[in-house]
Amino acid sequence: MDVIELETPHGPARAHLSRVDDPVATLVLGHGAGGGVHAPDLEAARLAARGRGWTVALVEQPYRVAGRRSSPPTAHLDAAWIAVVSHLQAVLGPLVVTGGRSAGARVACRTAEATSAAGVLCLAFPLQPPARAGKELGPSRLPELDAVTVETLVVQGERDRFGIPPPGPHREVVVIRGDHGLKTDLPALAEAVGRWIARIAS
């Protein structure tokens, strides 16, 4: 796997490239807010895409490259992501599906139009923040999903504490065993991702 640094408006990001010969397209995935690119669900998606002839880029946001765990404002995340995808499109070709796990999925949804994404893959989309003691529920993130106009796959654990998004006009939702970590049934996740990206590329 090649690791390259890419400049963004908010510092360097890092892309872990898993290339194939004569790729069908490129899948670009981001990590969760406090996690990294080696999360089990991201790895399962990477292997599923490679098995279908796709090059895969797992992207570390600049704050993680700098060694910070606290996520910056959404505008910083989105601007860095757009810059990274633009760099990768220049090198790997314009046909790109974007996505990620949890917070990374939200970034991909918000930037789908700006990155000209051919599709969006959401692993464990954090639909509704769980209520904290004495606090009201935060706002639903469903509008971020609903704003995506290209084909979207959401893979969600049946016990995800953030809830399960509904299907939509361009949105398939696959519910598998497990929780927000999506570690329980990685074969089911890989099967759903592989089937979906094959349809996107057809």
Secondary structure, 3 states (H helix, E strand, C coil): CEEEEECCCCCCEEEEEECCCCCCCEEEEECCCCCCCCCHHHHHHHHHHHHCCCEEEEEECHHHHCCCCCCCCHHHHHHHHHHHHHHHHHHHCCCEEEEEECHHHHHHHHCCCCCCCCEEEEECCCCCCCCCCCCCCCCCCHHHHHCCCCEEEEEEECCCCCCCCCCECCEEEEEECCCCCCCCCHHHHHHHHHHHHHHHHC
